[in-house]
Amino acid sequence: MMDTAIVGARFNDFAILECEGSSELYKSLSLSIATDKELLKLCLNAREGQPIPNLLFGAVHYLLLQGTDHQLKEYYPSLVDKPKKNSHLFEAFKDFCLENGKEIKSILKNKLVQTNEVRRCAYLYPVFCYIYQQTNKPLSLIEIGTSAGLQLLWDHYSYSYGTENIYGKNDSFVHLTSNVREGELPHHLLSLNPPVNDRRGFDLHVSDLTKKEDFLWLKALIWPEHKDRLVNFEDSVKQLRLNPPHLIEGDGVALLTEAAEEISADTTLCIFHTHVANQMPNSLKEILLQRVHEIGKQRDLFHIYNNMEDRMLHADSILNGKAKHRTIGETDGHGRWFDWKLTSEVLT
């Protein structure tokens, strides 16, 4: 049973683990919300299993982007060119929440946190290059928790990693940059440009970016200071409209076995999900791993994921019935940096 103490701890953790060095706005607000009984009580309306800080901040940002008039917008870099400093930020935020409590409750109860952070593709791209190098077969993709499907299109984007070299699809609308914090990416690996034979994404609620409401909600989940993320999002929406992936509304874990059976055996099956497992109860995580294991008895596959047991990115495989666990390394939640711990000995 959720109570205000638990929610308060989540806001404290969010400030330290997620916002530090990334969003002073949300860090400041999170630390104040963590001890405010009225706002914590409001948060108890959140849909079960959802990351409450992201959901509350998304709800407020969504209403502001819709045009709800309030002094709070003066603190948001996404809404004004010269935002105010934090001197009365929390007072304005709380006043906005109380004034628009009915609308915020409705959003908390009905919306899902589906941050389609496209820059995560900057660390997925070398992982899929690595997989293609291992198998030399076209890839078939299944994404669990796909939201709008932007990460399913990783092979339609271009990338650079702290140098002038550009990899991927050079004529893409989308150019993603990221830094390798620890380790080194082999140049030859990034030049492989893997072919994708099949791609399908599952989500309990598929976001249709041709609809204004869905587009605005995903935009609201982008943190106000992150203008580069906003540019990446808007550019990737252009790319998606040219190459819309196959998205299915439903429980990706429940439908996984059936989906895998439909995919050609002449391809390498890649089941992936990023920052989705943190919304899964442990029982569902166990079912997911069991289904991956069962599918691995029938065909080769790779499972790329984070937030199952730790925050690390993993690329496990079952090849010829033999399971192997690989840790890629830690990643920034928004893809600004990642670690690459696969050694040259592995890349054979």
Buried (B, 14 or more C-beta within 10 A) or exposed (E): EEEBEEBBEBBBBBBEEBBEEBBBBBBBBBBBBBEBEEBBEBBBBBBEEBBBBBBBBBBBBBBBBEEBEBEBBBBBBBBEEEBBEBEBBBEBBBBBBEEBBEBBBEBBEEBBBBBBBBBBBBBBBBBBBBBBBBBEBBBBBBBBBBBBBBBBBBBBBBBBBEEEEBBBBEEBBBBBBBEBBEEEBBEEBBEBEBEBBBBBBBBEEBBBBEEEEBBEBBBBBBBBBBEBBBEBBBBBBEBBEEEBBEBBEEEBBEBBEEBBEEBEEEBBBBBBBBBBBEBBEEEBBEBBBEBBEEBBEBBBBBBBBBBBEEEBBBBBBBBEEEEEEBBBBBBBBBBBBBBBBBEEEEEE
